[in-house]
Amino acid sequence: MDEHLLIQKYFSNIGSAYLAEHNVEVTVGDDASVITSQNKTQLINSLDTSIEGVHFLDSMSPEDIAYRACAVALSDLAACGAVPKWYSLALTLPKINENWLKDFSHGLHKFSDEYRVPLVGGDTTKGPLSITVQVMGETDSGKAILRSNAKEDQLIFVSGMIGNAYLGLNELKDISSSNKNILSYLNPKARIELGQELLDIASSAIDISDGLLQDVSLICKASNVGAEIFLDKIPTSVSEKTLELINSGDDYELCFTTDKDKYDKVMNISTMLDIPITSIGKITSSKEVVLYDHTKTRIKFKSGYKHF
C-alpha cells in the first residue's frame, strides 16, 4: 500500500473531534501540522523516522547518520516557511557502543550549530538501528505555506539541483567513479531561509523527498489541480536528464508555486540567498501531472520513492 493512502485510510482522522479544542488547523496529510498558539503564531510540527538499510547505508558514519536524520526532518519545516524552535530524538540501538554514540553526538552538535536549534528531549530503546526526529517551528499566524493552495496558471519552481543526491548515493555504493556529489546525499540542506523568504510569495510548497514528479503530484492532489513539467527545464548537474535521476528523491530542495507576476521577486530571492531557483512548468486545471520533452512530446513516468 502507498504510504499516502495508508495515512489517509488509518491515521487521518484519529482524534479529529478535538482539533479545534487544541487550535490544530492542519494535521496529518501535509508536510507538517499547523497549530495556532495563544500569542498569534502557528506552531509547525513534523516527524521523520530513518531506518538503517532503508533511509541510510550501514556504511555511513554515525556523524553523517545523525546529521542526515535531523536535516531530513527539518526540511518539512522549510517547506512551510517555519522558523525552527526545537527538536527531539528517539533512538533505537541494537547495542551500546560508546564510540558510535560519541560520533553520533557530533552529528547532532553539527546540526544544532548550523540551524541554531536545541535538542530538547527524546527516548532510547534497544532494537534494530532507527532514528526518529521530531521538529517544531513557528510562523506568524496564517502565514504557513501549505500544499493545498496552488492555482491554475501559476508557475512551478524548484530550488537547487535535482538528482545530486541520487548521484551521491551511487557514488557511495561505488557505482560511479566520481565522489563529487556524496555530500548531497550525506548532508542534505534544509532550505530554512528560502522557506521564510517565500512566506508572502509562494501559494504552495513541498520539500522534494520522494522524487520531484511524485512530490509535484502531491501538491496537485492537495490543491485539486494538475501540472505541466518540462524535462529540459529541470535543473540538473549532468546533461542526461533521466527519469531515474529526477525522480529518485532525497533532494530535499523546495518545490513551490506562485503567480507569474512574482517571477522577478523569486529571482531576487535566488540572488540574495545564492540559491539557484528555476521555473520548470506551470499549474493546470487537468488534475494530472504531465511531463514533456523539448518537442512537447509527452513522456510516460512512474511515481518516485515508495515507502511500502
Backbone bond lengths (Angstrom), bond angles and torsions (degrees), N, CA, C in turn:
res aa  C-N    CA-C-N  psi(-1)  N-CA   C-N-CA  omega(-1)  CA-C   N-CA-C  phi
1 M - - - 1.467 - - 1.524 110.07 -
2 D 1.332 116.56 136.77 1.454 121.38 176.46 1.529 110.07 -62.67
3 E 1.357 116.17 142.24 1.470 120.46 -176.98 1.521 111.86 -57.90
4 H 1.343 116.61 -41.00 1.460 119.66 -175.58 1.532 111.03 -68.35
5 L 1.336 116.99 -34.75 1.460 120.68 175.52 1.519 110.33 -69.76
6 L 1.328 116.65 -40.73 1.465 121.12 178.29 1.527 110.77 -59.25
7 I 1.337 116.16 -45.62 1.473 120.82 179.08 1.525 110.36 -61.56
8 Q 1.337 115.55 -47.25 1.459 119.69 -178.28 1.527 111.50 -62.28
9 K 1.333 116.75 -38.29 1.462 121.05 -174.06 1.514 113.14 -78.41
10 Y 1.340 117.62 -38.33 1.462 120.19 -169.92 1.525 115.51 -113.33
11 F 1.339 117.74 -17.10 1.459 118.20 -171.68 1.530 114.94 -128.11
12 S 1.320 118.78 -8.53 1.464 119.44 -169.01 1.523 113.68 -73.47
13 N 1.322 118.83 -21.60 1.471 119.90 -174.53 1.520 113.92 -119.05
14 I 1.306 117.79 13.51 1.465 119.88 179.95 1.530 109.76 -68.20
15 G 1.326 116.97 118.92 1.464 120.84 -179.69 1.509 114.25 72.52
16 S 1.330 117.89 18.45 1.469 120.03 -175.23 1.525 112.53 -64.69
17 A 1.327 117.80 -22.39 1.465 120.77 179.65 1.518 112.28 -67.50
18 Y 1.321 116.28 -16.05 1.465 120.26 -174.89 1.526 112.84 -108.44
19 L 1.335 117.10 8.51 1.468 119.96 -176.51 1.525 111.66 -61.75
20 A 1.329 116.99 -48.40 1.463 120.18 -177.88 1.523 111.41 -64.69
21 E 1.314 116.72 -36.57 1.466 121.93 -179.88 1.522 111.69 -59.45
22 H 1.328 115.66 -33.01 1.464 120.30 -177.68 1.528 112.60 -107.52
23 N 1.348 116.41 17.09 1.466 122.42 175.36 1.526 113.38 60.36
24 V 1.343 116.68 30.33 1.463 120.51 178.23 1.525 108.72 -87.36
25 E 1.335 116.26 118.56 1.462 121.39 -177.18 1.529 112.45 -95.86
26 V 1.319 116.42 -39.09 1.469 121.84 179.27 1.513 107.74 -131.58
27 T 1.330 116.92 131.25 1.460 120.11 -176.35 1.522 110.07 -126.64
28 V 1.314 118.24 -147.11 1.467 123.04 -173.46 1.527 111.58 -51.23
29 G 1.349 116.41 130.91 1.458 121.86 177.62 1.506 114.38 124.01
30 D 1.340 117.84 -19.72 1.463 120.34 176.15 1.522 108.09 -105.38
31 D 1.358 116.90 -177.13 1.462 120.26 178.88 1.518 111.46 -62.68
32 A 1.315 117.40 -30.65 1.457 121.69 -178.38 1.521 108.74 -157.36
33 S 1.325 116.14 158.80 1.458 119.96 173.71 1.522 109.36 -77.82
34 V 1.332 116.33 156.07 1.467 121.91 178.99 1.521 108.15 -127.24
35 I 1.338 115.80 124.16 1.461 122.42 -176.21 1.521 108.30 -129.08
36 T 1.327 117.35 124.83 1.458 120.47 177.97 1.524 109.54 -84.85
37 S 1.327 116.25 122.84 1.459 120.60 179.75 1.521 109.71 -91.26
38 Q 1.320 116.04 172.64 1.457 120.10 -175.38 1.522 113.28 -71.38
39 N 1.338 117.25 -16.65 1.466 118.29 179.18 1.524 111.36 -96.33
40 K 1.336 115.62 26.30 1.462 123.15 173.55 1.526 113.41 65.11
41 T 1.303 116.71 31.86 1.458 120.90 170.34 1.523 108.76 -117.18
42 Q 1.319 115.80 163.41 1.454 120.91 174.27 1.518 108.76 -104.60
43 L 1.325 116.27 131.60 1.455 121.48 174.29 1.524 108.35 -89.63
44 I 1.314 116.64 127.93 1.463 122.54 -175.85 1.522 108.13 -110.84
45 N 1.316 116.69 117.94 1.461 121.63 -173.09 1.526 110.51 -122.57
46 S 1.329 116.74 137.81 1.457 120.45 175.43 1.522 109.67 -148.78
47 L 1.333 116.23 159.81 1.458 121.76 -177.18 1.523 109.46 -144.45
48 D 1.333 116.12 137.25 1.466 121.54 178.57 1.524 110.03 -135.54
49 T 1.315 115.96 141.35 1.459 121.91 175.01 1.521 109.77 -113.62
50 S 1.334 116.30 133.45 1.464 122.50 177.43 1.525 108.63 -116.31
51 I 1.333 116.47 126.15 1.461 123.14 -176.66 1.527 109.48 -113.93
52 E 1.335 115.93 133.89 1.463 120.25 177.76 1.527 110.39 -59.46
53 G 1.335 115.82 133.09 1.452 120.86 -179.91 1.510 114.41 85.90
54 V 1.341 116.86 -12.04 1.460 121.99 177.40 1.520 110.30 -112.99
55 H 1.339 116.38 -51.42 1.457 121.92 -177.41 1.524 113.45 -106.43
56 F 1.307 117.38 -14.74 1.465 120.55 175.67 1.525 109.54 -152.73
57 L 1.326 115.64 154.76 1.460 121.58 -177.10 1.521 110.72 -80.22
58 D 1.325 116.83 147.14 1.467 119.68 178.01 1.522 112.02 -70.86
59 S 1.338 116.91 -12.11 1.463 121.06 177.94 1.526 112.94 -84.31
60 M 1.333 117.65 -8.28 1.460 120.73 -178.60 1.522 111.00 -72.50
61 S 1.328 115.54 152.22 1.460 120.51 178.14 1.525 109.80 -72.95
62 P 1.334 118.37 152.43 1.465 120.80 176.48 1.531 112.16 -56.79
63 E 1.335 117.42 -36.42 1.466 120.64 179.30 1.523 110.71 -62.30
64 D 1.329 117.10 -45.83 1.462 120.52 179.37 1.525 111.59 -67.54
65 I 1.324 117.24 -36.83 1.466 120.80 178.14 1.527 110.12 -60.82
66 A 1.326 116.67 -45.88 1.468 121.16 -178.78 1.518 111.27 -64.38
67 Y 1.336 116.02 -49.31 1.469 119.74 -177.57 1.523 110.45 -61.27
68 R 1.322 115.93 -45.72 1.461 119.89 -176.60 1.529 111.34 -63.53
69 A 1.321 117.42 -43.87 1.463 120.70 -179.60 1.525 111.30 -59.61
70 C 1.327 116.72 -39.34 1.468 120.67 -179.33 1.528 111.77 -73.73
71 A 1.329 117.02 -43.77 1.464 120.87 -178.55 1.525 111.37 -64.12
72 V 1.326 116.46 -38.74 1.462 121.68 178.43 1.530 110.15 -61.57
73 A 1.316 117.24 -42.48 1.465 120.71 178.16 1.522 111.20 -66.29
74 L 1.328 116.36 -42.27 1.464 120.77 -176.99 1.523 111.97 -66.80
75 S 1.326 116.99 -25.94 1.456 120.79 -178.94 1.522 112.50 -58.88
76 D 1.325 117.57 -31.75 1.466 120.34 176.69 1.524 111.41 -63.20
77 L 1.330 116.75 -36.11 1.459 120.04 177.42 1.521 110.91 -68.52
78 A 1.332 116.44 -36.35 1.464 120.34 177.09 1.524 110.40 -59.15
79 A 1.339 116.75 -41.53 1.461 120.88 -179.47 1.522 112.08 -62.42
80 C 1.321 117.14 -27.76 1.466 121.60 179.60 1.526 112.72 -90.84
81 G 1.340 117.46 -6.14 1.461 120.90 -178.60 1.511 113.89 78.58
82 A 1.321 117.51 23.66 1.463 121.58 -173.95 1.522 112.73 -86.46
83 V 1.326 115.04 152.12 1.464 122.87 168.86 1.525 107.24 -89.25
84 P 1.332 119.62 121.12 1.473 120.68 -179.21 1.528 111.20 -63.24
85 K 1.332 116.05 138.47 1.465 120.80 179.80 1.525 112.03 -113.81
86 W 1.321 117.30 -45.36 1.461 120.92 179.26 1.521 109.93 -164.36
87 Y 1.344 115.29 169.46 1.460 119.31 172.99 1.518 109.72 -145.37
88 S 1.324 116.03 157.74 1.461 122.34 175.91 1.526 108.47 -128.65
89 L 1.327 115.80 162.79 1.461 120.87 -169.84 1.521 111.02 -138.20
90 A 1.319 117.07 130.50 1.465 122.53 170.46 1.523 107.42 -114.39
91 L 1.319 115.85 119.86 1.463 121.53 -173.32 1.525 110.28 -119.26
92 T 1.323 115.99 123.26 1.462 121.71 175.15 1.521 108.62 -107.37
93 L 1.339 116.01 125.53 1.466 121.75 -174.78 1.527 110.82 -124.50
94 P 1.336 117.73 140.59 1.468 119.46 176.19 1.523 112.52 -70.52
95 K 1.342 116.54 -28.26 1.464 121.88 177.93 1.525 108.60 -162.56
96 I 1.325 116.44 165.81 1.460 121.24 177.49 1.524 109.24 -87.90
97 N 1.326 115.34 120.56 1.459 122.83 175.72 1.519 106.70 -129.79
98 E 1.322 117.28 106.36 1.464 120.53 -172.18 1.521 112.40 -64.38
99 N 1.320 117.99 -36.30 1.464 119.88 177.31 1.527 110.63 -64.08
100 W 1.336 115.85 -41.82 1.464 120.37 177.47 1.525 110.20 -62.36
101 L 1.319 116.73 -45.33 1.464 120.78 -179.01 1.522 112.02 -64.97
102 K 1.316 117.05 -35.42 1.463 120.69 177.73 1.521 110.44 -62.68
103 D 1.329 116.17 -47.13 1.464 119.77 178.92 1.529 111.22 -66.52
104 F 1.323 116.85 -37.98 1.464 121.05 177.27 1.525 109.94 -61.29
105 S 1.324 116.15 -41.85 1.464 121.29 178.09 1.521 111.64 -61.95
106 H 1.332 117.09 -37.03 1.467 120.49 176.81 1.528 110.72 -59.49
107 G 1.331 115.97 -39.59 1.458 119.50 177.96 1.516 112.48 -64.45
108 L 1.329 117.21 -37.58 1.465 121.08 176.46 1.521 111.09 -65.98
109 H 1.327 116.15 -42.41 1.467 119.67 177.32 1.529 110.81 -60.94
110 K 1.318 115.98 -43.59 1.467 120.75 179.33 1.524 110.56 -58.73
111 F 1.315 116.41 -45.30 1.463 121.35 179.05 1.526 111.10 -63.85
112 S 1.333 116.87 -47.47 1.467 120.87 -178.40 1.518 111.78 -61.00
113 D 1.321 116.48 -41.87 1.462 120.23 -179.04 1.526 111.54 -69.06
114 E 1.325 117.11 -38.50 1.467 119.99 -178.13 1.521 111.78 -67.17
115 Y 1.324 117.36 -39.47 1.464 120.56 -175.42 1.529 113.16 -106.97
116 R 1.329 117.11 3.07 1.462 123.03 176.92 1.534 110.71 53.26
117 V 1.327 115.07 53.01 1.459 120.87 -177.30 1.529 108.87 -135.47
118 P 1.337 117.61 132.24 1.471 120.26 -176.76 1.525 113.48 -88.08
119 L 1.321 115.42 149.80 1.465 121.87 168.09 1.530 107.32 -84.16
120 V 1.335 117.43 122.97 1.466 119.82 -172.09 1.524 114.21 -111.54
121 G 1.320 118.05 -5.02 1.458 118.64 179.87 1.510 111.21 169.74
122 G 1.330 115.32 -175.42 1.452 119.38 179.13 1.511 112.54 161.65
123 D 1.337 114.86 -158.82 1.458 120.73 -176.28 1.520 108.29 -157.54
124 T 1.323 116.37 153.80 1.463 121.19 174.60 1.527 109.14 -133.30
125 T 1.317 115.18 150.19 1.458 120.62 176.93 1.522 108.93 -155.06
126 K 1.319 116.71 169.62 1.460 121.46 -178.68 1.522 110.70 -97.27
127 G 1.342 115.39 136.61 1.453 121.13 179.42 1.513 109.68 161.52
128 P 1.334 118.52 -172.68 1.465 121.32 176.47 1.526 110.60 -58.49
129 L 1.324 116.77 143.40 1.458 121.85 -173.30 1.525 112.13 -59.11
130 S 1.325 116.01 121.88 1.462 122.10 173.06 1.517 109.15 -151.35
131 I 1.321 115.77 151.50 1.462 122.48 -179.11 1.517 108.40 -129.98
132 T 1.313 116.82 122.92 1.459 121.67 174.90 1.520 108.66 -113.71
133 V 1.321 116.09 125.58 1.461 122.05 -177.88 1.522 109.22 -119.43
134 Q 1.325 115.89 126.11 1.459 121.55 173.04 1.521 108.02 -107.01
135 V 1.330 116.33 130.88 1.462 121.25 179.80 1.522 109.52 -120.33
136 M 1.322 116.22 143.43 1.455 121.75 177.78 1.522 108.88 -126.49
137 G 1.329 115.69 133.15 1.453 121.06 177.23 1.513 110.71 -134.30
138 E 1.326 115.62 -171.20 1.458 120.24 -173.66 1.520 110.12 -151.35
139 T 1.330 115.87 142.60 1.461 122.20 168.96 1.525 107.87 -133.78
140 D 1.324 116.31 166.59 1.459 119.52 170.93 1.524 108.71 -62.45
141 S 1.317 116.80 147.86 1.453 121.76 -176.91 1.526 111.35 -56.18
142 G 1.333 116.02 129.93 1.454 121.56 178.51 1.506 115.24 82.84
143 K 1.330 118.10 2.47 1.465 121.44 -174.24 1.528 113.89 -99.96
144 A 1.319 119.13 -16.80 1.466 120.62 -174.29 1.528 111.07 -56.66
145 I 1.333 116.05 136.19 1.463 121.74 178.02 1.528 108.33 -84.82
146 L 1.324 116.27 127.66 1.459 121.73 -179.12 1.527 110.36 -112.30
147 R 1.322 116.03 175.82 1.463 120.75 175.28 1.527 112.17 -81.16
148 S 1.299 117.72 -15.88 1.465 121.71 -159.54 1.521 115.83 -98.48
149 N 1.330 118.80 13.41 1.467 119.11 -175.19 1.523 114.41 -120.36
150 A 1.329 118.43 18.05 1.464 120.65 176.07 1.528 109.67 -67.80
151 K 1.337 116.31 141.36 1.463 121.74 -176.80 1.530 110.90 -123.70
152 E 1.316 115.70 151.89 1.462 121.87 179.43 1.530 111.13 -53.74
153 D 1.327 116.70 138.61 1.471 126.55 178.47 1.524 113.81 77.05
154 Q 1.322 118.40 -1.58 1.459 118.62 174.13 1.526 110.02 -72.74
155 L 1.332 115.60 153.39 1.460 121.76 178.75 1.526 110.30 -82.31
156 I 1.328 115.21 150.09 1.466 122.50 175.85 1.521 108.30 -109.63
157 F 1.328 116.22 127.30 1.465 122.16 -178.97 1.527 110.20 -119.88
158 V 1.327 115.45 154.65 1.463 121.33 168.06 1.520 108.83 -132.15
159 S 1.326 115.38 148.69 1.464 120.41 175.28 1.523 109.97 -94.19
160 G 1.327 116.24 157.54 1.456 121.84 172.14 1.512 114.54 64.79
161 M 1.329 114.72 -154.91 1.460 123.14 179.72 1.527 109.38 -112.08
162 I 1.309 116.25 133.97 1.460 121.49 -179.72 1.530 109.29 -91.62
163 G 1.323 115.93 133.46 1.455 120.65 175.34 1.510 115.93 99.58
164 N 1.337 117.78 -6.98 1.470 118.71 -179.25 1.527 112.23 -65.24
165 A 1.331 117.13 -33.99 1.469 119.55 177.85 1.529 110.62 -66.77
166 Y 1.323 116.47 -38.64 1.476 120.85 175.67 1.524 110.25 -60.83
167 L 1.332 116.79 -44.34 1.465 120.74 177.93 1.525 110.50 -64.33
168 G 1.334 116.24 -41.83 1.459 120.33 179.65 1.513 112.81 -64.02
169 L 1.337 116.42 -38.88 1.463 120.11 177.97 1.527 110.56 -63.65
170 N 1.324 116.81 -41.45 1.464 120.18 177.12 1.522 111.51 -64.07
171 E 1.336 116.15 -35.26 1.465 119.47 176.93 1.529 110.75 -65.98
172 L 1.326 116.05 -40.54 1.466 119.90 177.81 1.524 111.72 -64.42
173 K 1.316 116.02 -32.55 1.465 120.74 179.31 1.526 112.15 -84.53
174 D 1.348 116.31 3.45 1.470 122.27 -179.60 1.521 112.59 65.65
175 I 1.329 116.27 22.59 1.462 119.42 174.94 1.526 109.56 -77.27
176 S 1.330 116.17 -28.01 1.459 122.01 -179.96 1.518 109.82 -113.18
177 S 1.342 115.99 150.37 1.466 120.61 177.72 1.519 111.77 -82.38
178 S 1.331 116.98 -10.21 1.465 121.92 -178.92 1.529 110.32 -89.99
179 N 1.341 116.46 165.19 1.465 120.43 173.09 1.522 111.90 -138.89
180 K 1.332 116.81 18.39 1.462 120.14 -173.23 1.528 113.64 -76.29
181 N 1.328 117.94 -13.99 1.464 120.36 -177.82 1.523 113.62 -109.00
182 I 1.328 116.87 4.82 1.464 120.50 -174.56 1.528 112.07 -58.03
183 L 1.328 116.98 -42.12 1.465 119.52 -177.89 1.526 112.39 -64.71
184 S 1.327 117.55 -26.63 1.465 120.11 177.39 1.520 110.93 -62.23
185 Y 1.329 116.79 -30.54 1.460 120.99 176.49 1.526 111.66 -87.30
186 L 1.336 116.89 -46.22 1.464 120.59 -175.29 1.520 112.57 -69.12
187 N 1.329 117.06 -41.91 1.469 122.29 -173.06 1.525 111.44 -126.91
188 P 1.328 118.66 66.20 1.468 120.19 177.90 1.521 110.56 -63.08
189 K 1.330 115.56 149.93 1.459 120.79 -177.82 1.523 110.88 -106.05
190 A 1.315 115.95 124.67 1.465 120.66 173.72 1.525 108.21 -76.07
191 R 1.324 117.78 124.27 1.469 122.33 -173.94 1.537 111.03 -82.41
192 I 1.326 115.58 60.26 1.465 121.25 -175.72 1.531 111.93 -62.41
193 E 1.320 117.61 -48.98 1.468 120.31 -178.93 1.523 111.14 -62.17
194 L 1.313 117.00 -41.21 1.465 120.23 178.85 1.523 110.43 -62.79
195 G 1.315 117.38 -45.40 1.456 120.05 179.39 1.516 112.65 -57.17
196 Q 1.323 116.67 -39.89 1.466 120.35 179.98 1.525 111.63 -69.26
197 E 1.331 116.94 -36.10 1.465 120.44 177.48 1.530 111.78 -68.29
198 L 1.326 116.59 -23.96 1.464 120.89 -177.72 1.526 113.51 -87.85
199 L 1.325 117.94 -1.36 1.467 120.85 -173.67 1.524 113.24 -54.75
200 D 1.320 117.88 -40.62 1.465 121.02 -178.67 1.523 112.66 -101.41
201 I 1.337 116.41 11.89 1.463 120.53 -176.30 1.522 112.05 -121.12
202 A 1.327 117.29 -48.99 1.467 121.29 -175.17 1.525 111.36 -77.19
203 S 1.326 116.37 136.85 1.466 120.63 174.72 1.523 111.09 -87.61
204 S 1.335 116.40 -27.33 1.461 121.68 176.70 1.520 108.34 -153.44
205 A 1.326 116.27 159.62 1.466 120.29 178.94 1.519 109.94 -159.59
206 I 1.331 114.67 158.11 1.460 122.48 175.88 1.515 107.42 -154.44
207 D 1.327 117.13 149.44 1.464 118.26 172.93 1.527 108.40 -89.55
208 I 1.317 115.97 143.40 1.466 121.30 -173.89 1.517 108.76 -86.18
209 S 1.317 115.26 93.47 1.460 121.14 -178.39 1.522 112.30 -110.17
210 D 1.326 117.26 -39.19 1.465 121.65 -174.27 1.523 113.60 -99.33
211 G 1.320 117.76 -0.79 1.457 122.07 -176.52 1.514 109.90 123.95
212 L 1.339 117.46 137.06 1.459 121.74 -173.31 1.522 112.66 -54.31
213 L 1.317 117.65 -51.64 1.463 120.19 -174.92 1.524 111.61 -67.40
214 Q 1.316 116.69 -37.72 1.463 119.72 177.82 1.523 110.90 -66.29
215 D 1.327 117.11 -39.71 1.463 119.30 -178.49 1.527 111.60 -73.53
216 V 1.340 117.55 -34.00 1.466 119.70 171.10 1.530 109.56 -60.53
217 S 1.324 116.33 -39.84 1.466 120.48 178.69 1.526 111.75 -61.03
218 L 1.332 116.93 -34.98 1.464 120.16 179.14 1.524 111.20 -68.10
219 I 1.340 117.06 -39.28 1.467 119.94 173.98 1.526 109.69 -60.62
220 C 1.329 116.25 -46.66 1.464 120.52 -177.45 1.527 111.60 -62.94
221 K 1.323 116.51 -42.42 1.464 119.91 179.53 1.521 110.91 -63.59
222 A 1.335 116.41 -43.85 1.465 120.12 -179.39 1.524 111.82 -67.68
223 S 1.337 116.69 -30.72 1.466 121.64 -176.48 1.524 112.90 -97.15
224 N 1.352 117.03 -3.59 1.469 122.11 -179.07 1.527 111.82 59.52
225 V 1.331 115.49 45.16 1.462 122.08 179.65 1.530 108.65 -135.55
226 G 1.330 116.49 -176.81 1.453 123.07 173.78 1.513 110.01 -125.13
227 A 1.334 116.38 -173.97 1.462 119.80 -178.67 1.519 110.87 -152.48
228 E 1.323 115.48 148.06 1.457 123.44 168.33 1.519 107.54 -112.26
229 I 1.338 115.97 123.11 1.461 122.00 178.97 1.526 108.26 -118.39
230 F 1.329 116.07 137.43 1.460 121.17 -179.31 1.522 109.32 -109.35
231 L 1.340 114.98 116.51 1.462 121.32 -174.24 1.520 112.39 -55.50
232 D 1.333 117.22 -41.27 1.465 119.56 -176.14 1.524 112.69 -69.54
233 K 1.332 117.63 -15.79 1.466 120.32 179.04 1.530 113.16 -89.77
234 I 1.319 117.01 -14.49 1.466 120.02 -178.41 1.524 109.33 -69.27
235 P 1.329 118.21 123.41 1.471 120.67 -175.68 1.525 112.12 -75.59
236 T 1.316 116.51 121.64 1.461 122.58 176.63 1.518 108.97 -133.87
237 S 1.320 116.17 159.62 1.467 120.58 -179.38 1.523 112.11 -90.29
238 V 1.334 116.63 -2.75 1.464 121.30 176.18 1.525 108.45 -124.07
239 S 1.323 116.43 155.83 1.464 120.55 -173.31 1.524 112.88 -76.19
240 E 1.329 118.29 -31.67 1.459 121.45 -178.41 1.527 110.00 -85.75
241 K 1.323 115.97 107.89 1.461 121.08 -174.92 1.526 109.83 -95.88
242 T 1.326 115.58 83.20 1.460 120.30 179.87 1.524 110.55 -80.31
243 L 1.327 116.04 158.30 1.457 120.24 176.79 1.518 111.14 -62.50
244 E 1.321 116.63 -37.19 1.463 119.98 179.32 1.524 110.72 -63.61
245 L 1.322 116.56 -38.83 1.463 121.35 179.75 1.522 111.38 -62.51
246 I 1.328 116.69 -48.39 1.465 119.58 -172.43 1.523 113.26 -83.69
247 N 1.331 117.08 -13.92 1.465 118.10 -172.37 1.522 113.47 -125.54
248 S 1.340 116.80 22.71 1.466 119.50 179.13 1.521 112.91 -88.52
249 G 1.325 117.49 -16.61 1.456 120.56 177.07 1.511 114.13 86.25
250 D 1.329 115.27 -170.38 1.466 124.25 -179.67 1.522 113.47 69.35
251 D 1.336 118.38 13.19 1.468 119.94 179.64 1.528 111.45 -76.24
252 Y 1.318 116.97 -40.09 1.467 123.77 -178.38 1.524 112.25 57.05
253 E 1.332 115.56 28.87 1.452 121.35 166.65 1.527 107.60 -84.40
254 L 1.325 116.75 170.79 1.457 120.35 177.59 1.519 110.44 -100.62
255 C 1.316 115.58 136.50 1.456 122.91 169.70 1.524 106.26 -113.35
256 F 1.335 116.46 129.43 1.464 118.76 -176.23 1.522 110.84 -146.90
257 T 1.325 115.28 163.63 1.460 122.05 179.47 1.518 109.83 -120.80
258 T 1.327 115.20 151.24 1.463 120.14 176.05 1.522 109.18 -162.62
259 D 1.331 116.61 167.30 1.459 121.60 179.50 1.525 111.36 -67.40
260 K 1.337 115.49 151.65 1.461 121.03 -178.50 1.526 111.96 -59.80
261 D 1.329 117.44 -34.18 1.465 119.51 -177.02 1.532 112.82 -74.08
262 K 1.329 117.16 -1.28 1.464 120.33 176.55 1.530 112.18 -102.69
263 Y 1.326 115.84 9.79 1.470 120.33 -179.10 1.524 111.36 -56.25
264 D 1.331 117.04 -47.04 1.472 119.95 -177.92 1.524 111.38 -63.28
265 K 1.324 117.50 -37.44 1.466 120.19 177.56 1.524 110.65 -63.34
266 V 1.324 116.12 -40.14 1.467 119.89 178.20 1.523 110.50 -63.41
267 M 1.327 116.99 -42.58 1.465 120.29 179.41 1.534 111.16 -66.04
268 N 1.320 117.10 -34.67 1.472 120.13 176.48 1.530 110.86 -65.02
269 I 1.318 116.64 -39.39 1.466 120.75 176.29 1.524 109.95 -63.82
270 S 1.316 116.16 -42.07 1.465 120.95 177.82 1.521 111.06 -56.61
271 T 1.328 116.26 -45.32 1.469 120.94 179.69 1.521 111.14 -67.48
272 M 1.313 116.96 -44.47 1.461 121.77 -176.86 1.524 111.74 -62.27
273 L 1.332 117.04 -42.26 1.463 121.49 -177.40 1.523 112.74 -90.96
274 D 1.331 116.80 -6.05 1.467 122.29 -176.77 1.529 110.69 56.53
275 I 1.325 114.87 45.27 1.463 122.42 177.31 1.527 108.07 -123.66
276 P 1.326 118.86 122.35 1.466 119.33 175.80 1.528 110.58 -60.17
277 I 1.327 116.69 133.00 1.463 121.83 174.46 1.520 107.15 -131.93
278 T 1.333 116.70 128.56 1.459 121.80 -170.89 1.520 110.97 -128.83
279 S 1.332 116.09 135.77 1.458 121.13 173.02 1.528 108.62 -82.14
280 I 1.337 116.84 125.00 1.469 120.58 -174.31 1.526 113.05 -117.06
281 G 1.327 117.99 -0.93 1.456 119.67 -178.79 1.508 111.78 165.68
282 K 1.324 115.63 -160.25 1.461 119.89 -178.31 1.521 110.70 -146.88
283 I 1.318 114.39 161.57 1.458 122.45 176.90 1.532 109.30 -83.22
284 T 1.336 115.86 139.07 1.464 121.75 179.43 1.531 109.83 -125.28
285 S 1.312 115.38 176.76 1.473 120.61 178.37 1.526 112.04 -96.33
286 S 1.333 117.61 8.98 1.468 121.58 -168.59 1.524 114.80 -77.64
287 K 1.318 118.39 -14.89 1.472 124.08 -177.58 1.531 113.25 68.82
288 E 1.340 118.21 15.84 1.459 121.27 175.91 1.523 109.53 -141.46
289 V 1.326 115.25 155.42 1.460 121.29 176.55 1.520 108.11 -96.92
290 V 1.332 115.66 123.18 1.460 122.02 -178.31 1.523 108.72 -117.03
291 L 1.333 116.23 132.26 1.462 122.70 177.98 1.518 108.85 -108.47
292 Y 1.352 116.54 129.90 1.459 122.19 -179.87 1.520 110.86 -117.34
293 D 1.354 115.72 149.72 1.463 119.44 170.06 1.525 108.94 -88.95
294 H 1.344 117.59 -171.72 1.467 120.85 -173.71 1.532 112.77 -68.44
295 T 1.343 117.94 -16.53 1.467 121.34 176.62 1.529 111.80 -96.14
296 K 1.310 115.89 7.69 1.468 124.89 -175.39 1.528 111.87 61.15
297 T 1.341 114.45 33.75 1.459 120.73 169.62 1.522 108.30 -88.08
298 R 1.305 115.83 133.11 1.465 119.88 -176.63 1.526 110.95 -69.44
299 I 1.329 115.95 136.02 1.459 122.80 179.43 1.521 108.48 -109.76
300 K 1.325 116.49 125.46 1.459 120.08 175.92 1.526 109.51 -75.98
301 F 1.319 116.02 143.49 1.463 119.19 178.82 1.519 109.94 -148.50
302 K 1.319 114.35 156.42 1.456 121.88 174.07 1.515 108.62 -100.50
303 S 1.328 116.27 159.83 1.466 119.83 178.52 1.517 109.95 -66.24
304 G 1.332 116.21 166.59 1.458 121.88 -174.83 1.517 112.93 -82.52
305 Y 1.327 115.96 -138.13 1.465 122.68 -175.41 1.527 110.98 -59.43
306 K 1.331 116.62 133.89 1.465 121.76 175.38 1.522 109.14 -110.15
307 H 1.330 116.61 132.17 1.461 121.64 -177.41 1.525 112.09 -76.42
308 F 1.339 117.03 -23.37 1.462 120.67 -179.29 1.530 108.97 -138.47
